Amino acid sequence: MNITKPDLQILHDLAKKQFEISQTEQMQTLKKEWLLHSTFKGSRPMVYIETGTFEHEIIPPLLKCETDEAREIETKLYRNFVNHTMFGDDFVVRDYFPVHYDSGIKLFDLDIERAETGGLGHQFIHQITDIKEEFHKFEKPSAFFHDKEKAHKEIDFYSELFGDVLPTKLEGVCVYACPTQKVVHLMGMENMLFAMYDYPDEFKAMMNKIASEYIRYFDYLAENKALLPTHGVEEVYMGTFAYNDELPETVSSTLDVYGSSESQETVNVSPEMFGEFVWPCYEKILSHFGLLSYGCCEPVHPIFDDFLSKLPNLRKLSISPWCDEEFMGERLQGGNIIFHRKPSPNFLGVGTELDEAAFIEHIDKTVNAAKGCTLEITQRDVYTVANNPDKVKRYVEIIKSRTEK
């Protein structure tokens, strides 16, 4: 990679800035607050804004490097601290540059193909059209991958680039497992839903095989030393961090790390059918995680009492805009599951100016519903802020002011 001398200096200065921020008293306090929060001893809700979906409006105006290669690295550095410098949320600035292992599972060794339609749109090319006729496709073992060499090359590269001011470090991430997402990618939503009705035995057998394949994948990760500790700033999908005092610093299996799962694809499946066709697979998989964060955009209240509440390792539960906040507030009061609220993205993502009165009403509803709970707020799925970073900063200020009470 050819990086000019001026660009090298820009990257070096940015890396130094990240490290300096990480050493501030504010960052040390934030780390303590996250740990107290995650152990249900915190004094306030934690707030995090996911910027990845709108960073194209935030980071490019900050870039100073000339070459494309350098600008890509410059962007990665800004991602490590732009939340703190521009928005004032509770994002912790690391005292290192993180590098992650690239690992994954290709279920039944079937390629998940998609046709791009431009922008964010895409369409999956389904590999399964008739689950009964094509059940033999589920007999092939899944393919696993883990690119350790790539990660170590990245460490060497970034260490040489700015290692004298910002160390580079391998960082763990949670293990993610979403079986119904894989199923929809392979056969389509409509086909999946009809298959439960038309071919119940085959569908259950397929889900049972999926559970077995994921468990084999977890063993593969352990055998290949692809698992790293998740007890601090490490990312946990969907939109949170791993801070806890329950998971060990030495990892030998997925029972020692944070896991994440969801099932948005079954939002139109009744709790009874979910319990019969989907839950047995999920329960087997989720029992292999040390701690668990569950849910994304789907409302979890219909399946909480009969299923999710039975998970002893569940620590964070996504309370999406489509979830019954009051119902879940009652269930999570005084317990050891965090009320992980995802406000509607419409307030931040629609319009050039923030409708403060409407947003305050929205947040106050959450505050009232979550009384007696450990509350965490993550804003996700915002694809534009109308090129107005001050709108995001004000958004965070409102959340913090309303949740202080």
C-alpha positions as CSV (number, residue, x, y, z in Angstrom):
1,M,0.0,0.0,0.0
2,N,1.4,3.3,-1.1
3,I,0.8,6.1,1.4
4,T,2.3,9.5,1.0
5,K,4.4,11.2,3.7
6,P,1.8,13.9,4.4
7,D,-0.9,11.2,4.7
8,L,1.3,9.2,7.0
9,Q,1.6,12.2,9.3
10,I,-2.2,12.7,9.3
11,L,-2.8,9.1,10.2
12,H,-0.1,9.2,12.9
13,D,-1.6,12.3,14.4
14,L,-5.1,10.8,14.4
15,A,-3.9,7.6,16.1
16,K,-2.2,9.7,18.7
17,K,-5.4,11.7,19.3
18,Q,-7.4,8.5,19.8
19,F,-4.9,7.3,22.4
20,E,-4.9,10.6,24.2
21,I,-8.7,10.6,24.4
22,S,-8.6,7.0,25.8
23,Q,-6.4,8.2,28.7
24,T,-8.7,10.9,29.9
25,E,-10.5,10.7,33.2
26,Q,-13.8,10.7,31.4
27,M,-13.0,7.5,29.6
28,Q,-11.9,5.8,32.8
29,T,-15.2,6.9,34.4
30,L,-17.2,5.6,31.4
31,K,-15.6,2.1,31.7
32,K,-16.6,1.9,35.3
33,E,-20.1,3.1,34.6
34,W,-20.5,0.5,31.9
35,L,-19.4,-2.3,34.2
36,L,-21.7,-1.1,37.0
37,H,-24.5,-0.8,34.5
38,S,-24.0,-4.3,33.2
39,T,-23.9,-5.7,36.7
40,F,-27.2,-3.9,37.6
41,K,-25.5,-1.5,40.0
42,G,-25.4,1.6,37.7
43,S,-26.7,5.0,38.6
44,R,-28.0,5.9,35.2
45,P,-28.9,4.4,31.8
46,M,-26.1,4.1,29.2
47,V,-26.6,5.7,25.8
48,Y,-25.0,4.7,22.4
49,I,-25.6,6.0,18.9
50,E,-24.7,3.5,16.1
51,T,-23.2,5.7,13.4
52,G,-22.3,3.1,10.7
53,T,-25.5,3.6,8.7
54,F,-25.1,7.4,8.5
55,E,-21.3,7.8,8.7
56,H,-21.2,8.7,5.0
57,E,-22.6,12.1,6.1
58,I,-20.4,12.5,9.2
59,I,-16.9,11.2,8.5
60,P,-16.0,12.2,4.9
61,P,-16.1,16.0,5.6
62,L,-13.4,15.3,8.3
63,L,-11.0,13.5,6.0
64,K,-7.7,15.2,5.1
65,C,-5.7,12.4,3.4
66,E,-5.3,12.5,-0.4
67,T,-5.0,8.8,-1.4
68,D,-7.9,6.4,-1.3
69,E,-5.9,3.9,0.8
70,A,-5.0,6.5,3.4
71,R,-8.6,7.8,3.5
72,E,-9.9,4.3,4.2
73,I,-7.5,4.0,7.2
74,E,-8.4,7.6,8.3
75,T,-12.1,6.6,8.3
76,K,-11.3,3.6,10.5
77,L,-9.5,5.8,13.0
78,Y,-12.4,8.3,13.1
79,R,-14.8,5.5,13.8
80,N,-12.9,4.8,17.0
81,F,-13.7,8.2,18.6
82,V,-16.1,10.2,16.5
83,N,-19.0,9.3,18.8
84,H,-17.2,10.9,21.7
85,T,-15.9,14.1,19.9
86,M,-19.1,14.9,18.0
87,F,-22.1,13.4,19.8
88,G,-21.2,12.9,23.5
89,D,-22.8,9.5,24.0
90,D,-21.3,6.8,26.2
91,F,-19.1,5.2,23.5
92,V,-15.8,4.2,25.1
93,V,-12.7,5.2,23.2
94,R,-10.2,2.3,23.2
95,D,-6.6,2.7,24.0
96,Y,-5.7,0.5,21.1
97,F,-6.6,0.0,17.4
98,P,-8.8,-3.1,17.2
99,V,-8.4,-5.9,14.7
100,H,-10.9,-8.8,14.5
101,Y,-10.8,-12.4,13.3
102,D,-12.8,-13.0,10.2
103,S,-14.8,-16.2,11.0
104,G,-18.1,-17.7,9.8
105,I,-20.3,-20.5,8.8
106,K,-21.8,-21.4,5.4
107,L,-24.8,-23.5,6.4
108,F,-24.9,-26.9,4.6
109,D,-22.2,-25.5,2.3
110,L,-24.9,-23.7,0.4
111,D,-24.0,-20.4,-1.2
112,I,-26.1,-17.5,-0.2
113,E,-26.4,-15.4,-3.3
114,R,-28.0,-12.1,-3.8
115,A,-28.7,-9.8,-6.7
116,E,-27.9,-6.1,-6.0
117,T,-30.6,-3.7,-7.0
118,G,-28.7,-0.5,-6.2
119,G,-28.3,1.4,-2.9
120,L,-29.4,-0.6,0.1
121,G,-31.8,-2.8,-1.8
122,H,-31.0,-6.4,-2.8
123,Q,-32.7,-9.7,-3.5
124,F,-31.6,-13.1,-2.4
125,I,-31.4,-15.9,-5.0
126,H,-32.9,-18.8,-3.2
127,Q,-31.2,-22.3,-3.1
128,I,-34.3,-24.1,-1.8
129,T,-37.7,-24.0,-3.5
130,D,-39.3,-27.2,-2.1
131,I,-38.1,-28.4,1.3
132,K,-39.5,-31.9,0.9
133,E,-38.1,-32.5,-2.6
134,E,-34.7,-30.8,-1.8
135,F,-34.2,-32.1,1.7
136,H,-31.1,-33.9,0.6
137,K,-29.4,-30.5,0.4
138,F,-29.4,-30.3,4.2
139,E,-27.3,-33.5,4.4
140,K,-24.0,-31.8,3.4
141,P,-21.8,-30.7,6.2
142,S,-21.6,-26.9,6.7
143,A,-18.4,-25.1,5.7
144,F,-16.5,-23.1,8.4
145,F,-13.8,-20.5,7.9
146,H,-11.4,-18.6,10.2
147,D,-8.8,-16.3,8.7
148,K,-6.1,-16.0,11.3
149,E,-3.4,-15.0,8.9
150,K,-5.3,-12.0,7.6
151,A,-5.8,-10.7,11.2
152,H,-2.1,-11.0,12.0
153,K,-1.1,-9.3,8.8
154,E,-3.3,-6.4,9.7
155,I,-1.7,-6.2,13.2
156,D,1.7,-6.0,11.6
157,F,0.6,-3.4,9.1
158,Y,-1.1,-1.0,11.6
159,S,1.7,-1.5,14.2
160,E,4.2,-0.3,11.6
161,L,1.9,2.6,10.6
162,F,1.3,4.1,14.0
163,G,2.2,1.6,16.7
164,D,4.5,4.0,18.5
165,V,1.5,6.1,19.5
166,L,-1.4,3.6,19.4
167,P,-1.0,-0.1,20.0
168,T,-2.8,-2.6,17.7
169,K,-4.6,-5.4,19.4
170,L,-6.7,-8.5,18.5
171,E,-10.2,-7.9,19.9
172,G,-13.0,-10.4,20.6
173,V,-16.5,-10.0,19.3
174,C,-19.6,-11.9,20.4
175,V,-20.6,-15.1,18.6
176,Y,-23.7,-14.4,16.4
177,A,-26.3,-17.0,15.5
178,C,-29.5,-16.3,13.7
179,P,-30.9,-19.5,12.2
180,T,-34.1,-18.1,10.8
181,Q,-32.2,-15.4,8.9
182,K,-30.1,-18.2,7.3
183,V,-33.3,-20.1,6.4
184,V,-34.9,-17.0,4.8
185,H,-31.7,-16.4,2.8
186,L,-31.8,-19.9,1.5
187,M,-35.5,-20.3,0.8
188,G,-37.3,-17.0,1.1
189,M,-39.7,-15.7,3.7
190,E,-42.9,-16.9,2.1
191,N,-41.5,-20.4,1.4
192,M,-40.3,-20.7,5.0
193,L,-43.7,-19.8,6.4
194,F,-45.6,-22.1,4.1
195,A,-43.1,-24.9,4.8
196,M,-44.1,-24.9,8.5
197,Y,-47.6,-25.7,7.4
198,D,-47.1,-27.9,4.4
199,Y,-44.1,-29.9,5.6
200,P,-44.0,-29.7,9.4
201,D,-41.8,-32.8,9.9
202,E,-39.3,-31.8,7.3
203,F,-39.1,-28.2,8.7
204,K,-38.5,-29.5,12.2
205,A,-35.9,-31.9,11.0
206,M,-34.2,-29.0,9.1
207,M,-34.1,-26.8,12.2
208,N,-32.7,-29.6,14.3
209,K,-29.9,-30.1,11.7
210,I,-29.2,-26.4,11.8
211,A,-28.8,-26.5,15.6
212,S,-26.3,-29.4,15.2
213,E,-24.4,-27.5,12.6
214,Y,-24.1,-24.4,14.7
215,I,-22.9,-26.4,17.7
216,R,-20.2,-28.0,15.4
217,Y,-19.3,-24.5,14.3
218,F,-18.8,-23.5,18.0
219,D,-16.5,-26.5,18.5
220,Y,-14.6,-25.4,15.4
221,L,-14.1,-21.9,16.7
222,A,-12.8,-23.3,20.0
223,E,-10.5,-25.8,18.4
224,N,-9.0,-23.1,16.1
225,K,-8.6,-20.7,19.0
226,A,-10.8,-18.2,17.2
227,L,-12.6,-17.1,20.4
228,L,-11.3,-14.1,22.4
229,P,-12.5,-12.7,25.7
230,T,-15.7,-10.6,25.7
231,H,-15.9,-8.9,29.1
232,G,-15.2,-5.2,28.2
233,V,-15.5,-2.8,25.3
234,E,-15.9,-5.7,22.8
235,E,-18.9,-5.4,20.5
236,V,-22.1,-7.4,21.2
237,Y,-24.7,-7.4,18.4
238,M,-27.2,-5.7,18.3
239,G,-25.8,-2.4,19.3
240,T,-24.1,-2.9,22.7
241,F,-20.9,-3.9,24.5
242,A,-19.8,-6.8,26.5
243,Y,-18.9,-5.2,29.9
244,N,-19.5,-7.8,32.6
245,D,-17.8,-9.5,35.5
246,E,-19.1,-13.0,34.8
247,L,-17.1,-14.1,31.7
248,P,-13.5,-15.2,32.1
249,E,-10.3,-13.7,30.6
250,T,-9.2,-17.1,29.4
251,V,-11.5,-18.5,26.8
252,S,-11.8,-22.2,25.9
253,S,-15.3,-22.5,24.4
254,T,-18.4,-20.4,23.5
255,L,-19.5,-20.9,27.1
256,D,-16.8,-18.3,28.0
257,V,-18.0,-15.6,25.6
258,Y,-21.0,-13.3,24.9
259,G,-23.5,-14.5,22.2
260,S,-26.1,-12.7,20.3
261,S,-29.2,-13.9,18.5
262,E,-32.6,-12.8,17.2
263,S,-35.5,-14.0,15.0
264,Q,-37.0,-11.1,13.1
265,E,-38.1,-13.4,10.4
266,T,-40.7,-15.1,12.6
267,V,-42.5,-11.9,13.6
268,N,-45.7,-13.2,11.9
269,V,-45.5,-16.7,13.5
270,S,-47.7,-17.2,16.5
271,P,-46.0,-18.0,19.8
272,E,-47.5,-21.5,19.6
273,M,-45.9,-22.2,16.2
274,F,-42.7,-20.4,17.3
275,G,-42.5,-22.8,20.2
276,E,-43.1,-25.9,18.1
277,F,-41.0,-25.1,15.0
278,V,-38.3,-22.6,16.0
279,W,-37.6,-22.5,19.7
280,P,-36.2,-26.1,20.0
281,C,-33.4,-25.1,17.6
282,Y,-32.7,-21.7,19.2
283,E,-32.7,-23.2,22.8
284,K,-30.0,-25.7,21.8
285,I,-27.9,-23.0,20.2
286,L,-28.3,-20.3,22.9
287,S,-27.5,-22.7,25.7
288,H,-23.9,-22.7,24.3
289,F,-23.2,-19.1,25.1
290,G,-21.8,-17.7,28.4
291,L,-24.0,-14.6,28.3
292,L,-26.6,-13.6,25.7
293,S,-28.0,-10.5,24.1
294,Y,-31.3,-11.3,22.3
295,G,-33.4,-9.5,19.8
296,C,-33.3,-6.8,17.1
297,C,-36.3,-5.1,15.5
298,E,-38.8,-7.9,16.4
299,P,-41.2,-7.4,19.3
300,V,-40.1,-9.9,22.0
301,H,-43.0,-9.6,24.3
302,P,-45.1,-12.4,22.7
303,I,-42.4,-15.0,23.3
304,F,-40.9,-13.7,26.5
305,D,-42.9,-15.5,29.2
306,D,-42.9,-19.0,27.6
307,F,-39.5,-19.0,26.0
308,L,-37.0,-16.2,26.5
309,S,-37.5,-15.9,30.2
310,K,-36.3,-19.5,30.6
311,L,-32.8,-18.6,29.4
312,P,-30.5,-18.4,32.5
313,N,-27.8,-16.6,30.4
314,L,-30.0,-13.8,29.0
315,R,-28.6,-10.5,30.1
316,K,-29.7,-8.0,27.5
317,L,-33.1,-8.0,25.7
318,S,-33.9,-5.7,22.8
319,I,-37.0,-3.6,23.3
320,S,-37.6,-2.4,19.7
321,P,-40.1,0.3,18.5
322,W,-42.6,-2.5,17.9
323,C,-42.3,-4.0,21.4
324,D,-44.8,-3.5,24.2
325,E,-42.7,-1.4,26.5
326,E,-45.0,-1.5,29.5
327,F,-45.4,-5.3,29.3
328,M,-41.6,-5.8,29.2
329,G,-41.0,-3.2,31.9
330,E,-43.2,-5.1,34.3
331,R,-41.4,-8.4,33.4
332,L,-37.9,-7.0,33.8
333,Q,-38.3,-4.9,36.9
334,G,-35.7,-5.8,39.5
335,G,-34.3,-8.6,37.5
336,N,-31.0,-9.5,35.9
337,I,-32.0,-8.7,32.3
338,I,-31.2,-5.3,30.8
339,F,-34.1,-3.4,29.2
340,H,-32.2,-2.6,26.0
341,R,-34.4,0.0,24.3
342,K,-34.1,0.9,20.6
343,P,-36.1,4.1,20.0
344,S,-37.8,4.7,16.7
345,P,-35.3,5.9,14.2
346,N,-37.8,8.3,12.7
347,F,-37.1,11.1,15.1
348,L,-33.4,11.3,14.2
349,G,-33.6,10.0,10.7
350,V,-36.5,11.9,9.2
351,G,-36.5,15.7,8.5
352,T,-33.7,18.3,8.7
353,E,-34.6,19.4,12.2
354,L,-35.3,17.4,15.4
355,D,-38.8,17.5,16.6
356,E,-37.8,17.9,20.3
357,A,-41.2,17.9,21.8
358,A,-42.2,14.7,20.0
359,F,-39.0,13.0,20.9
360,I,-39.1,14.0,24.5
361,E,-42.6,12.4,24.7
362,H,-41.2,9.2,23.0
363,I,-38.3,8.9,25.5
364,D,-40.5,9.8,28.5
365,K,-42.7,6.8,27.6
366,T,-39.7,4.6,27.8
367,V,-38.5,6.1,31.1
368,N,-41.9,5.4,32.6
369,A,-42.2,1.9,31.2
370,A,-38.7,1.0,32.4
371,K,-39.0,2.1,36.0
372,G,-37.3,-0.4,38.3
373,C,-35.4,-1.8,35.3
374,T,-31.8,-1.4,34.2
375,L,-32.2,0.7,31.1
376,E,-29.9,1.0,28.2
377,I,-30.6,3.0,25.0
378,T,-29.1,2.3,21.6
379,Q,-30.2,4.2,18.5
380,R,-29.9,2.1,15.4
381,D,-31.1,2.1,11.8
382,V,-30.7,5.8,11.1
383,Y,-29.6,6.2,7.4
384,T,-29.5,10.0,7.3
385,V,-29.2,12.8,9.7
386,A,-29.7,15.4,7.0
387,N,-25.9,16.1,7.1
388,N,-26.5,17.7,10.5
389,P,-24.2,16.3,13.3
390,D,-25.6,18.8,15.7
391,K,-28.9,17.1,15.4
392,V,-27.4,13.9,16.8
393,K,-25.6,15.8,19.6
394,R,-28.9,17.4,20.7
395,Y,-30.6,14.0,20.4
396,V,-28.1,12.5,22.9
397,E,-28.5,15.5,25.2
398,I,-32.3,15.0,25.3
399,I,-32.0,11.3,26.1
400,K,-29.5,11.9,28.9
401,S,-31.6,14.8,30.4
402,R,-34.8,12.8,30.4
403,T,-33.2,9.5,31.7
404,E,-31.4,11.3,34.6
405,K,-34.7,11.3,36.4
